[in-house]
Amino acid sequence: MHLNKNTAGKAVYRALGSIAFLAAARTVWMVTTDPDNPEGKRRLLTPTKQNVLIDPLGLAFSVIDAM
């Protein structure tokens, strides 16, 4: 799903379309740019909603051009 432009409030409510898609899932992950490096290629994969994870951790990765 894509996000709307409203940056206030919880991230789970920024999804375009019906909130029912997110409510039905046990875990929702979001990929965002790194706020510490917004101009770079570093991305963050973070859990936005979870009800089965005990201690959720995120993952950082970089996008690299193959060509």
PQR file with spaces between the fields and no chain letter, atoms N, CA, C, O and H, PARSE charges and radii, in Angstrom:
ATOM       1  N    MET     1       0.837   -1.175    0.000 -0.4000 1.5000
ATOM       2  CA   MET     1       0.000    0.000    0.000 -0.0000 2.0000
ATOM       3  C    MET     1       0.883    1.239    0.000  0.5500 1.7000
ATOM       4  O    MET     1       2.029    1.199    0.448 -0.5500 1.4000
ATOM       5  N    HIS     2       0.356    2.304   -0.491 -0.4000 1.5000
ATOM       6  CA   HIS     2       1.047    3.579   -0.460 -0.0000 2.0000
ATOM       7  C    HIS     2       0.536    4.397    0.715  0.5500 1.7000
ATOM       8  O    HIS     2      -0.548    4.142    1.238 -0.5500 1.4000
ATOM       9  H    HIS     2      -0.575    2.337   -0.854  0.4000 1.0000
ATOM      10  N    LEU     3       1.326    5.380    1.122 -0.4000 1.5000
ATOM      11  CA   LEU     3       0.964    6.233    2.249 -0.0000 2.0000
ATOM      12  C    LEU     3       0.411    7.562    1.764  0.5500 1.7000
ATOM      13  O    LEU     3       0.773    8.042    0.690 -0.5500 1.4000
ATOM      14  H    LEU     3       2.207    5.587    0.697  0.4000 1.0000
ATOM      15  N    ASN     4      -0.467    8.153    2.560 -0.4000 1.5000
ATOM      16  CA   ASN     4      -0.933    9.503    2.246 -0.0000 2.0000
ATOM      17  C    ASN     4       0.088   10.519    2.752  0.5500 1.7000
ATOM      18  O    ASN     4       1.092   10.133    3.351 -0.5500 1.4000
ATOM      19  H    ASN     4      -0.762    7.763    3.432  0.4000 1.0000
ATOM      20  N    LYS     5      -0.146   11.784    2.525 -0.4000 1.5000
ATOM      21  CA   LYS     5       0.832   12.824    2.868 -0.0000 2.0000
ATOM      22  C    LYS     5       0.703   13.340    4.293  0.5500 1.7000
ATOM      23  O    LYS     5       1.501   14.177    4.715 -0.5500 1.4000
ATOM      24  H    LYS     5      -0.962   12.098    2.038  0.4000 1.0000
ATOM      25  N    ASN     6      -0.276   12.864    5.037 -0.4000 1.5000
ATOM      26  CA   ASN     6      -0.476   13.305    6.416 -0.0000 2.0000
ATOM      27  C    ASN     6       0.598   12.698    7.311  0.5500 1.7000
ATOM      28  O    ASN     6       0.588   11.487    7.533 -0.5500 1.4000
ATOM      29  H    ASN     6      -0.924   12.185    4.694  0.4000 1.0000
ATOM      30  N    THR     7       1.515   13.493    7.825 -0.4000 1.5000
ATOM      31  CA   THR     7       2.602   12.984    8.648 -0.0000 2.0000
ATOM      32  C    THR     7       2.271   12.997   10.133  0.5500 1.7000
ATOM      33  O    THR     7       3.069   12.524   10.942 -0.5500 1.4000
ATOM      34  H    THR     7       1.523   14.477    7.644  0.4000 1.0000
ATOM      35  N    ALA     8       1.117   13.527   10.509 -0.4000 1.5000
ATOM      36  CA   ALA     8       0.718   13.539   11.915 -0.0000 2.0000
ATOM      37  C    ALA     8      -0.001   12.239   12.252  0.5500 1.7000
ATOM      38  O    ALA     8      -0.678   11.664   11.400 -0.5500 1.4000
ATOM      39  H    ALA     8       0.468   13.912    9.852  0.4000 1.0000
ATOM      40  N    GLY     9       0.140   11.789   13.454 -0.4000 1.5000
ATOM      41  CA   GLY     9      -0.556   10.582   13.890 -0.0000 2.0000
ATOM      42  C    GLY     9       0.235    9.318   13.650  0.5500 1.7000
ATOM      43  O    GLY     9       1.400    9.362   13.253 -0.5500 1.4000
ATOM      44  H    GLY     9       0.691   12.257   14.146  0.4000 1.0000
ATOM      45  N    LYS    10      -0.401    8.201   13.892 -0.4000 1.5000
ATOM      46  CA   LYS    10       0.241    6.895   13.764 -0.0000 2.0000
ATOM      47  C    LYS    10       0.417    6.501   12.305  0.5500 1.7000
ATOM      48  O    LYS    10      -0.403    6.836   11.450 -0.5500 1.4000
ATOM      49  H    LYS    10      -1.347    8.165   14.214  0.4000 1.0000
ATOM      50  N    ALA    11       1.497    5.787   12.040 -0.4000 1.5000
ATOM      51  CA   ALA    11       1.811    5.377   10.672 -0.0000 2.0000
ATOM      52  C    ALA    11       0.772    4.420   10.108  0.5500 1.7000
ATOM      53  O    ALA    11       0.536    4.418    8.900 -0.5500 1.4000
ATOM      54  H    ALA    11       2.163    5.515   12.735  0.4000 1.0000
ATOM      55  N    VAL    12       0.155    3.618   10.940 -0.4000 1.5000
ATOM      56  CA   VAL    12      -0.824    2.644   10.458 -0.0000 2.0000
ATOM      57  C    VAL    12      -2.042    3.338    9.845  0.5500 1.7000
ATOM      58  O    VAL    12      -2.725    2.742    9.012 -0.5500 1.4000
ATOM      59  H    VAL    12       0.347    3.619   11.922  0.4000 1.0000
ATOM      60  N    TYR    13      -2.325    4.564   10.228 -0.4000 1.5000
ATOM      61  CA   TYR    13      -3.464    5.307    9.684 -0.0000 2.0000
ATOM      62  C    TYR    13      -3.104    6.102    8.432  0.5500 1.7000
ATOM      63  O    TYR    13      -3.963    6.784    7.873 -0.5500 1.4000
ATOM      64  H    TYR    13      -1.770    5.048   10.905  0.4000 1.0000
ATOM      65  N    ARG    14      -1.860    6.030    7.985 -0.4000 1.5000
ATOM      66  CA   ARG    14      -1.439    6.745    6.784 -0.0000 2.0000
ATOM      67  C    ARG    14      -1.654    5.940    5.514  0.5500 1.7000
ATOM      68  O    ARG    14      -1.478    6.474    4.418 -0.5500 1.4000
ATOM      69  H    ARG    14      -1.162    5.477    8.439  0.4000 1.0000
ATOM      70  N    ALA    15      -2.024    4.684    5.625 -0.4000 1.5000
ATOM      71  CA   ALA    15      -2.203    3.836    4.445 -0.0000 2.0000
ATOM      72  C    ALA    15      -3.404    4.293    3.638  0.5500 1.7000
ATOM      73  O    ALA    15      -4.468    4.578    4.189 -0.5500 1.4000
ATOM      74  H    ALA    15      -2.167    4.250    6.514  0.4000 1.0000
ATOM      75  N    LEU    16      -3.224    4.360    2.328 -0.4000 1.5000
ATOM      76  CA   LEU    16      -4.333    4.701    1.440 -0.0000 2.0000
ATOM      77  C    LEU    16      -5.259    3.505    1.295  0.5500 1.7000
ATOM      78  O    LEU    16      -4.805    2.361    1.289 -0.5500 1.4000
ATOM      79  H    LEU    16      -2.361    4.129    1.880  0.4000 1.0000
ATOM      80  N    GLY    17      -6.517    3.759    1.184 -0.4000 1.5000
ATOM      81  CA   GLY    17      -7.491    2.685    1.058 -0.0000 2.0000
ATOM      82  C    GLY    17      -8.072    2.323    2.410  0.5500 1.7000
ATOM      83  O    GLY    17      -8.016    3.107    3.358 -0.5500 1.4000
ATOM      84  H    GLY    17      -6.886    4.689    1.189  0.4000 1.0000
ATOM      85  N    SER    18      -8.620    1.149    2.486 -0.4000 1.5000
ATOM      86  CA   SER    18      -9.304    0.714    3.697 -0.0000 2.0000
ATOM      87  C    SER    18      -8.321    0.291    4.779  0.5500 1.7000
ATOM      88  O    SER    18      -7.334   -0.385    4.489 -0.5500 1.4000
ATOM      89  H    SER    18      -8.666    0.512    1.717  0.4000 1.0000
ATOM      90  N    ILE    19      -8.579    0.681    6.016 -0.4000 1.5000
ATOM      91  CA   ILE    19      -7.769    0.268    7.160 -0.0000 2.0000
ATOM      92  C    ILE    19      -7.979   -1.223    7.444  0.5500 1.7000
ATOM      93  O    ILE    19      -7.202   -1.826    8.183 -0.5500 1.4000
ATOM      94  H    ILE    19      -9.381    1.231    6.251  0.4000 1.0000
ATOM      95  N    ALA    20      -9.026   -1.819    6.860 -0.4000 1.5000
ATOM      96  CA   ALA    20      -9.322   -3.234    7.096 -0.0000 2.0000
ATOM      97  C    ALA    20      -8.193   -4.144    6.615  0.5500 1.7000
ATOM      98  O    ALA    20      -7.968   -5.200    7.205 -0.5500 1.4000
ATOM      99  H    ALA    20      -9.657   -1.329    6.259  0.4000 1.0000
ATOM     100  N    PHE    21      -7.477   -3.756    5.555 -0.4000 1.5000
ATOM     101  CA   PHE    21      -6.367   -4.566    5.077 -0.0000 2.0000
ATOM     102  C    PHE    21      -5.264   -4.645    6.133  0.5500 1.7000
ATOM     103  O    PHE    21      -4.678   -5.707    6.339 -0.5500 1.4000
ATOM     104  H    PHE    21      -7.660   -2.898    5.076  0.4000 1.0000
ATOM     105  N    LEU    22      -4.985   -3.538    6.792 -0.4000 1.5000
ATOM     106  CA   LEU    22      -3.962   -3.532    7.838 -0.0000 2.0000
ATOM     107  C    LEU    22      -4.472   -4.194    9.104  0.5500 1.7000
ATOM     108  O    LEU    22      -3.701   -4.854    9.802 -0.5500 1.4000
ATOM     109  H    LEU    22      -5.462   -2.675    6.624  0.4000 1.0000
ATOM     110  N    ALA    23      -5.739   -4.037    9.416 -0.4000 1.5000
ATOM     111  CA   ALA    23      -6.301   -4.622   10.627 -0.0000 2.0000
ATOM     112  C    ALA    23      -6.331   -6.145   10.548  0.5500 1.7000
ATOM     113  O    ALA    23      -6.211   -6.816   11.573 -0.5500 1.4000
ATOM     114  H    ALA    23      -6.364   -3.501    8.849  0.4000 1.0000
ATOM     115  N    ALA    24      -6.487   -6.693    9.364 -0.4000 1.5000
ATOM     116  CA   ALA    24      -6.559   -8.141    9.202 -0.0000 2.0000
ATOM     117  C    ALA    24      -5.190   -8.807    9.346  0.5500 1.7000
ATOM     118  O    ALA    24      -5.107   -9.986    9.690 -0.5500 1.4000
ATOM     119  H    ALA    24      -6.585   -6.148    8.531  0.4000 1.0000
ATOM     120  N    ALA    25      -4.130   -8.064    9.086 -0.4000 1.5000
ATOM     121  CA   ALA    25      -2.779   -8.634    9.136 -0.0000 2.0000
ATOM     122  C    ALA    25      -2.270   -8.717   10.572  0.5500 1.7000
ATOM     123  O    ALA    25      -2.595   -7.866   11.399 -0.5500 1.4000
ATOM     124  H    ALA    25      -4.197   -7.106    8.806  0.4000 1.0000
ATOM     125  N    ARG    26      -1.481   -9.729   10.861 -0.4000 1.5000
ATOM     126  CA   ARG    26      -0.863   -9.843   12.182 -0.0000 2.0000
ATOM     127  C    ARG    26       0.331   -8.910   12.318  0.5500 1.7000
ATOM     128  O    ARG    26       0.587   -8.371   13.395 -0.5500 1.4000
ATOM     129  H    ARG    26      -1.218  -10.421   10.189  0.4000 1.0000
ATOM     130  N    THR    27       1.054   -8.724   11.232 -0.4000 1.5000
ATOM     131  CA   THR    27       2.220   -7.841   11.248 -0.0000 2.0000
ATOM     132  C    THR    27       2.222   -7.021    9.965  0.5500 1.7000
ATOM     133  O    THR    27       1.976   -7.546    8.879 -0.5500 1.4000
ATOM     134  H    THR    27       0.846   -9.163   10.357  0.4000 1.0000
ATOM     135  N    VAL    28       2.502   -5.730   10.103 -0.4000 1.5000
ATOM     136  CA   VAL    28       2.606   -4.826    8.955 -0.0000 2.0000
ATOM     137  C    VAL    28       3.985   -4.182    9.025  0.5500 1.7000
ATOM     138  O    VAL    28       4.360   -3.605   10.046 -0.5500 1.4000
ATOM     139  H    VAL    28       2.702   -5.304   10.986  0.4000 1.0000
ATOM     140  N    TRP    29       4.734   -4.284    7.935 -0.4000 1.5000
ATOM     141  CA   TRP    29       6.074   -3.704    7.852 -0.0000 2.0000
ATOM     142  C    TRP    29       6.042   -2.499    6.924  0.5500 1.7000
ATOM     143  O    TRP    29       5.284   -2.469    5.955 -0.5500 1.4000
ATOM     144  H    TRP    29       4.430   -4.752    7.106  0.4000 1.0000
ATOM     145  N    MET    30       6.870   -1.511    7.228 -0.4000 1.5000
ATOM     146  CA   MET    30       6.924   -0.302    6.406 -0.0000 2.0000
ATOM     147  C    MET    30       8.379   -0.025    6.007  0.5500 1.7000
ATOM     148  O    MET    30       9.290   -0.114    6.831 -0.5500 1.4000
ATOM     149  H    MET    30       7.486   -1.535    8.015  0.4000 1.0000
ATOM     150  N    VAL    31       8.576    0.310    4.741 -0.4000 1.5000
ATOM     151  CA   VAL    31       9.889    0.709    4.246 -0.0000 2.0000
ATOM     152  C    VAL    31       9.880    2.220    4.093  0.5500 1.7000
ATOM     153  O    VAL    31       9.029    2.775    3.398 -0.5500 1.4000
ATOM     154  H    VAL    31       7.837    0.382    4.072  0.4000 1.0000
ATOM     155  N    THR    32      10.831    2.886    4.744 -0.4000 1.5000
ATOM     156  CA   THR    32      10.937    4.340    4.693 -0.0000 2.0000
ATOM     157  C    THR    32      12.390    4.738    4.467  0.5500 1.7000
ATOM     158  O    THR    32      13.302    3.930    4.647 -0.5500 1.4000
ATOM     159  H    THR    32      11.522    2.435    5.309  0.4000 1.0000
ATOM     160  N    THR    33      12.594    5.980    4.073 -0.4000 1.5000
ATOM     161  CA   THR    33      13.961    6.491    4.000 -0.0000 2.0000
ATOM     162  C    THR    33      14.466    6.742    5.411  0.5500 1.7000
ATOM     163  O    THR    33      13.681    6.963    6.333 -0.5500 1.4000
ATOM     164  H    THR    33      11.854    6.636    3.926  0.4000 1.0000
ATOM     165  N    ASP    34      15.765    6.706    5.570 -0.4000 1.5000
ATOM     166  CA   ASP    34      16.372    6.942    6.877 -0.0000 2.0000
ATOM     167  C    ASP    34      16.262    8.425    7.210  0.5500 1.7000
ATOM     168  O    ASP    34      16.783    9.249    6.458 -0.5500 1.4000
ATOM     169  H    ASP    34      16.403    6.527    4.821  0.4000 1.0000
ATOM     170  N    PRO    35      15.599    8.800    8.314 -0.5600 1.5000
ATOM     171  CA   PRO    35      15.467   10.219    8.645  0.2800 2.0000
ATOM     172  C    PRO    35      16.793   10.886    8.979  0.5500 1.7000
ATOM     173  O    PRO    35      16.903   12.110    8.901 -0.5500 1.4000
ATOM     174  N    ASP    36      17.808   10.095    9.351 -0.4000 1.5000
ATOM     175  CA   ASP    36      19.131   10.661    9.613 -0.0000 2.0000
ATOM     176  C    ASP    36      19.893   10.947    8.332  0.5500 1.7000
ATOM     177  O    ASP    36      20.855   11.716    8.340 -0.5500 1.4000
ATOM     178  H    ASP    36      17.718    9.101    9.414  0.4000 1.0000
ATOM     179  N    ASN    37      19.473   10.332    7.226 -0.4000 1.5000
ATOM     180  CA   ASN    37      20.140   10.511    5.944 -0.0000 2.0000
ATOM     181  C    ASN    37      19.092   10.520    4.829  0.5500 1.7000
ATOM     182  O    ASN    37      19.044    9.583    4.031 -0.5500 1.4000
ATOM     183  H    ASN    37      18.693    9.707    7.220  0.4000 1.0000
ATOM     184  N    PRO    38      18.246   11.566    4.755 -0.5600 1.5000
ATOM     185  CA   PRO    38      17.147   11.568    3.779  0.2800 2.0000
ATOM     186  C    PRO    38      17.598   11.651    2.321  0.5500 1.7000
ATOM     187  O    PRO    38      16.842   11.253    1.434 -0.5500 1.4000
ATOM     188  N    GLU    39      18.779   12.144    2.049 -0.4000 1.5000
ATOM     189  CA   GLU    39      19.265   12.268    0.675 -0.0000 2.0000
ATOM     190  C    GLU    39      19.988   11.019    0.199  0.5500 1.7000
ATOM     191  O    GLU    39      20.248   10.873   -0.995 -0.5500 1.4000
ATOM     192  H    GLU    39      19.392   12.467    2.770  0.4000 1.0000
ATOM     193  N    GLY    40      20.314   10.120    1.112 -0.4000 1.5000
ATOM     194  CA   GLY    40      21.051    8.908    0.755 -0.0000 2.0000
ATOM     195  C    GLY    40      20.151    7.791    0.277  0.5500 1.7000
ATOM     196  O    GLY    40      18.954    7.992    0.071 -0.5500 1.4000
ATOM     197  H    GLY    40      20.103   10.238    2.083  0.4000 1.0000
ATOM     198  N    LYS    41      20.727    6.610    0.102 -0.4000 1.5000
ATOM     199  CA   LYS    41      19.995    5.457   -0.400 -0.0000 2.0000
ATOM     200  C    LYS    41      19.668    4.459    0.710  0.5500 1.7000
ATOM     201  O    LYS    41      19.203    3.355    0.429 -0.5500 1.4000
ATOM     202  H    LYS    41      21.700    6.446    0.270  0.4000 1.0000
ATOM     203  N    ARG    42      19.905    4.833    1.957 -0.4000 1.5000
ATOM     204  CA   ARG    42      19.624    3.950    3.091 -0.0000 2.0000
ATOM     205  C    ARG    42      18.129    3.931    3.372  0.5500 1.7000
ATOM     206  O    ARG    42      17.485    4.980    3.401 -0.5500 1.4000
ATOM     207  H    ARG    42      20.284    5.730    2.186  0.4000 1.0000
ATOM     208  N    ARG    43      17.573    2.734    3.580 -0.4000 1.5000
ATOM     209  CA   ARG    43      16.159    2.545    3.877 -0.0000 2.0000
ATOM     210  C    ARG    43      16.011    1.794    5.195  0.5500 1.7000
ATOM     211  O    ARG    43      16.920    1.078    5.616 -0.5500 1.4000
ATOM     212  H    ARG    43      18.095    1.881    3.556  0.4000 1.0000
ATOM     213  N    LEU    44      14.872    1.961    5.835 -0.4000 1.5000
ATOM     214  CA   LEU    44      14.568    1.267    7.081 -0.0000 2.0000
ATOM     215  C    LEU    44      13.325    0.409    6.883  0.5500 1.7000
ATOM     216  O    LEU    44      12.314    0.877    6.360 -0.5500 1.4000
ATOM     217  H    LEU    44      14.134    2.542    5.493  0.4000 1.0000
ATOM     218  N    LEU    45      13.405   -0.833    7.300 -0.4000 1.5000
ATOM     219  CA   LEU    45      12.273   -1.747    7.304 -0.0000 2.0000
ATOM     220  C    LEU    45      11.871   -1.918    8.760  0.5500 1.7000
ATOM     221  O    LEU    45      12.585   -2.558    9.532 -0.5500 1.4000
ATOM     222  H    LEU    45      14.226   -1.214    7.725  0.4000 1.0000
ATOM     223  N    THR    46      10.729   -1.349    9.139 -0.4000 1.5000
ATOM     224  CA   THR    46      10.315   -1.348   10.539 -0.0000 2.0000
ATOM     225  C    THR    46       8.893   -1.886   10.681  0.5500 1.7000
ATOM     226  O    THR    46       8.052   -1.672    9.808 -0.5500 1.4000
ATOM     227  H    THR    46      10.149   -0.829    8.512  0.4000 1.0000
ATOM     228  N    PRO    47       8.630   -2.583   11.784 -0.5600 1.5000
ATOM     229  CA   PRO    47       7.268   -3.052   12.018  0.2800 2.0000
ATOM     230  C    PRO    47       6.369   -1.886   12.419  0.5500 1.7000
ATOM     231  O    PRO    47       6.683   -1.147   13.352 -0.5500 1.4000
ATOM     232  N    THR    48       5.266   -1.724   11.722 -0.4000 1.5000
ATOM     233  CA   THR    48       4.321   -0.648   11.997 -0.0000 2.0000
ATOM     234  C    THR    48       3.212   -1.136   12.915  0.5500 1.7000
ATOM     235  O    THR    48       2.767   -0.416   13.809 -0.5500 1.4000
ATOM     236  H    THR    48       5.011   -2.324   10.963  0.4000 1.0000
ATOM     237  N    LYS    49       2.777   -2.355   12.686 -0.4000 1.5000
ATOM     238  CA   LYS    49       1.751   -2.969   13.528 -0.0000 2.0000
ATOM     239  C    LYS    49       2.151   -4.417   13.755  0.5500 1.7000
ATOM     240  O    LYS    49       2.528   -5.116   12.814 -0.5500 1.4000
ATOM     241  H    LYS    49       3.139   -2.940   11.960  0.4000 1.0000
ATOM     242  N    GLN    50       2.071   -4.862   14.989 -0.4000 1.5000
ATOM     243  CA   GLN    50       2.381   -6.252   15.266 -0.0000 2.0000
ATOM     244  C    GLN    50       1.585   -6.717   16.484  0.5500 1.7000
ATOM     245  O    GLN    50       1.376   -5.964   17.435 -0.5500 1.4000
ATOM     246  H    GLN    50       1.765   -4.294   15.753  0.4000 1.0000
ATOM     247  N    ASN    51       1.149   -7.968   16.430 -0.4000 1.5000
ATOM     248  CA   ASN    51       0.522   -8.553   17.598 -0.0000 2.0000
ATOM     249  C    ASN    51       1.021   -9.967   17.844  0.5500 1.7000
ATOM     250  O    ASN    51       0.446  -10.689   18.659 -0.5500 1.4000
ATOM     251  H    ASN    51       1.318   -8.579   15.657  0.4000 1.0000
ATOM     252  N    VAL    52       2.073  -10.374   17.159 -0.4000 1.5000
ATOM     253  CA   VAL    52       2.671  -11.676   17.396 -0.0000 2.0000
ATOM     254  C    VAL    52       4.165  -11.573   17.711  0.5500 1.7000
ATOM     255  O    VAL    52       4.778  -12.574   18.083 -0.5500 1.4000
ATOM     256  H    VAL    52       2.540   -9.788   16.497  0.4000 1.0000
ATOM     257  N    LEU    53       4.751  -10.417   17.575 -0.4000 1.5000
ATOM     258  CA   LEU    53       6.173  -10.245   17.847 -0.0000 2.0000
ATOM     259  C    LEU    53       6.390   -9.854   19.307  0.5500 1.7000
ATOM     260  O    LEU    53       5.674   -9.005   19.838 -0.5500 1.4000
ATOM     261  H    LEU    53       4.254   -9.604   17.272  0.4000 1.0000
ATOM     262  N    ILE    54       7.365  -10.465   19.948 -0.4000 1.5000
ATOM     263  CA   ILE    54       7.643  -10.143   21.342 -0.0000 2.0000
ATOM     264  C    ILE    54       8.462   -8.860   21.428  0.5500 1.7000
ATOM     265  O    ILE    54       8.077   -7.925   22.131 -0.5500 1.4000
ATOM     266  H    ILE    54       7.947  -11.154   19.517  0.4000 1.0000
ATOM     267  N    ASP    55       9.573   -8.809   20.729 -0.4000 1.5000
ATOM     268  CA   ASP    55      10.444   -7.634   20.734 -0.0000 2.0000
ATOM     269  C    ASP    55      10.794   -7.309   19.286  0.5500 1.7000
ATOM     270  O    ASP    55      11.833   -7.747   18.793 -0.5500 1.4000
ATOM     271  H    ASP    55       9.885   -9.569   20.158  0.4000 1.0000
ATOM     272  N    PRO    56       9.942   -6.546   18.596 -0.5600 1.5000
ATOM     273  CA   PRO    56      10.179   -6.320   17.165  0.2800 2.0000
ATOM     274  C    PRO    56      11.417   -5.467   16.908  0.5500 1.7000
ATOM     275  O    PRO    56      11.640   -4.452   17.568 -0.5500 1.4000
ATOM     276  N    LEU    57      12.201   -5.893   15.953 -0.4000 1.5000
ATOM     277  CA   LEU    57      13.387   -5.159   15.527 -0.0000 2.0000
ATOM     278  C    LEU    57      13.228   -4.767   14.070  0.5500 1.7000
ATOM     279  O    LEU    57      12.528   -5.431   13.307 -0.5500 1.4000
ATOM     280  H    LEU    57      12.020   -6.718   15.417  0.4000 1.0000
ATOM     281  N    GLY    58      13.876   -3.695   13.700 -0.4000 1.5000
ATOM     282  CA   GLY    58      13.865   -3.258   12.314 -0.0000 2.0000
ATOM     283  C    GLY    58      15.124   -3.698   11.602  0.5500 1.7000
ATOM     284  O    GLY    58      16.006   -4.326   12.187 -0.5500 1.4000
ATOM     285  H    GLY    58      14.445   -3.155   14.321  0.4000 1.0000
ATOM     286  N    LEU    59      15.190   -3.358   10.336 -0.4000 1.5000
ATOM     287  CA   LEU    59      16.330   -3.706    9.505 -0.0000 2.0000
ATOM     288  C    LEU    59      16.683   -2.493    8.657  0.5500 1.7000
ATOM     289  O    LEU    59      15.793   -1.849    8.101 -0.5500 1.4000
ATOM     290  H    LEU    59      14.473   -2.848    9.861  0.4000 1.0000
ATOM     291  N    ALA    60      17.955   -2.178    8.551 -0.4000 1.5000
ATOM     292  CA   ALA    60      18.423   -1.091    7.696 -0.0000 2.0000
ATOM     293  C    ALA    60      19.136   -1.705    6.490  0.5500 1.7000
ATOM     294  O    ALA    60      19.889   -2.669    6.628 -0.5500 1.4000
ATOM     295  H    ALA    60      18.677   -2.701    9.002  0.4000 1.0000
ATOM     296  N    PHE    61      18.891   -1.138    5.308 -0.4000 1.5000
ATOM     297  CA   PHE    61      19.562   -1.608    4.107 -0.0000 2.0000
ATOM     298  C    PHE    61      19.764   -0.450    3.169  0.5500 1.7000
ATOM     299  O    PHE    61      19.157    0.607    3.339 -0.5500 1.4000
ATOM     300  H    PHE    61      18.279   -0.355    5.195  0.4000 1.0000
ATOM     301  N    SER    62      20.619   -0.639    2.170 -0.4000 1.5000
ATOM     302  CA   SER    62      20.896    0.398    1.186 -0.0000 2.0000
ATOM     303  C    SER    62      20.514   -0.094   -0.204  0.5500 1.7000
ATOM     304  O    SER    62      20.684   -1.267   -0.537 -0.5500 1.4000
ATOM     305  H    SER    62      21.112   -1.498    2.032  0.4000 1.0000
ATOM     306  N    VAL    63      20.003    0.814   -0.989 -0.4000 1.5000
ATOM     307  CA   VAL    63      19.654    0.522   -2.370 -0.0000 2.0000
ATOM     308  C    VAL    63      20.862    0.867   -3.236  0.5500 1.7000
ATOM     309  O    VAL    63      21.352    1.996   -3.212 -0.5500 1.4000
ATOM     310  H    VAL    63      19.865    1.767   -0.717  0.4000 1.0000
ATOM     311  N    ILE    64      21.337   -0.114   -3.998 -0.4000 1.5000
ATOM     312  CA   ILE    64      22.535    0.075   -4.815 -0.0000 2.0000
ATOM     313  C    ILE    64      22.160   -0.175   -6.277  0.5500 1.7000
ATOM     314  O    ILE    64      21.515   -1.172   -6.601 -0.5500 1.4000
ATOM     315  H    ILE    64      20.939   -1.031   -4.018  0.4000 1.0000
ATOM     316  N    ASP    65      22.568    0.734   -7.143 -0.4000 1.5000
ATOM     317  CA   ASP    65      22.313    0.567   -8.563 -0.0000 2.0000
ATOM     318  C    ASP    65      23.200   -0.568   -9.094  0.5500 1.7000
ATOM     319  O    ASP    65      24.403   -0.602   -8.835 -0.5500 1.4000
ATOM     320  H    ASP    65      23.092    1.544   -6.879  0.4000 1.0000
ATOM     321  N    ALA    66      22.593   -1.483   -9.830 -0.4000 1.5000
ATOM     322  CA   ALA    66      23.343   -2.630  -10.367 -0.0000 2.0000
ATOM     323  C    ALA    66      24.031   -2.275  -11.678  0.5500 1.7000
ATOM     324  O    ALA    66      24.946   -2.979  -12.105 -0.5500 1.4000
ATOM     325  H    ALA    66      21.616   -1.456  -10.040  0.4000 1.0000
ATOM     326  N    MET    67      23.611   -1.208  -12.312 -0.4000 1.5000
ATOM     327  CA   MET    67      24.189   -0.870  -13.611 -0.0000 2.0000
ATOM     328  C    MET    67      25.038    0.356  -13.517  0.5500 1.7000
ATOM     329  O    MET    67      25.608    0.791  -14.519 -0.5500 1.4000
ATOM     330  H    MET    67      22.868   -0.635  -11.965  0.4000 1.0000
